[in-house]
Amino acid sequence: MKHRLIFATLLVAGTTSCGMIGGGNDGGGEKKEKSNMNMQEAADRADALLADTMDAIKPPVDWVHGLSSDLSCSVSRRVAVTTVISNERRGSFLGIVERHWKKKGFTHRGSNNSKSSPATYFLTSDNFQIRLRFGYQGQAQFEVTTPCVEESEVSPPKPRAGAPEYDGSEPPPPDERSEFWSADSPVQGTS
């Protein structure tokens, strides 16, 4: 009898906690909030997060949409910066992005302080994961992964004025020069 009571208590506690973190199918907790959005709406939100981030970078950089992927219940959207960000300016670039995301109320989840491929990871209040990392050829790459949402068809990112239309292929490597971001000297002082 005592073992059954312990088992029943653990079963109820496990089931309750799944509903609270969105793991249950009962529509309670976080899952209920997320079910109000479908994959296309989540992709649109991810695109808006990326566009807002790119608008916050001063001086501005050139960028294109990167590979997009639709998973079983989430979407991943990417942006690749085509402006050359020199090794000496990567820290300043990361700092601008991190300050912007903190100002938006995003939660810092971690960093990679590697000289060759630094990265920073954040989480929005509505559970969208957003990151910046420097990848191949030192290219700054942003990615937003949506939380699990209602399955639906997903369109590619909308074209932006003056930028090539996203065609689903790999983005071009960084080849645009910036007097500020491509400079081979560190930023003096703080801005």
Disulfide bonds with the S-S distance in Angstrom:
Cys73-Cys148 1.92
